[in-house]
Amino acid sequence: MTSASPKIRDSVLLLPEPFVRSGRKRVPWSHAIAPGVVLATLLLSALNGCGLPSDECAASEFRCDGRVAMTCEFRETGEGTYHGWRAEDCGTSSCQVDGASAFCALGSTPEPTCTGGDARHCAGSTLTQCQGGFVTGTYDCATGATAGDVFFTSAWNPDTPLCAERGTDTACSDRP
């Protein structure tokens, strides 16, 4: 590497730039390292977010993707926190949305008996679970046959043949 003496041009001190050999030519030092600096900058930019979780969706976001109910939920890992999709495959059921969530329903049209929105009711010996006006599950208290999802309370007794409605609760019971 060689250098020349400083020069003054238009009241500005110009320092000579050291030269390096690149093959057979002598090129300014800054030109010789520029490609390496650019490459290192690009590599660091690419690796900066590597391995860190990032949000896949917004909090409280939900949707149907065909017959899959997609709900955005908060997740925590050793690397950080983020919002990610939870997918529930509805299988042969349909995916519906009710303004608060995406869920699997047994039918593709609202059920007139589901007037309470998210309530349970009895149809004979069958306990029926509703959400957003759709049937999401049934349980026959007499036979034990189930379809979809039914959420039970502490009053639930699967060994009894009757479906009973008591106040705001609906459950299988040994008395109506």
Secondary structure, DSSP 8 states (H G I E B T S, - for coil): -B----EEETTEEE----EEEETTEEEEHHHHHHHHHHHHHHHHHHHHTTT----SS-TT-EEEETTEEEEEEEEEETTEEEEEEEEEE-TTSEEEE-SS-EEEESSSS--TT-TTSS-EEEETTEEEEEETTEEEEEEETTT--EEE-----TT--TT--EEEEETTEEEEES--
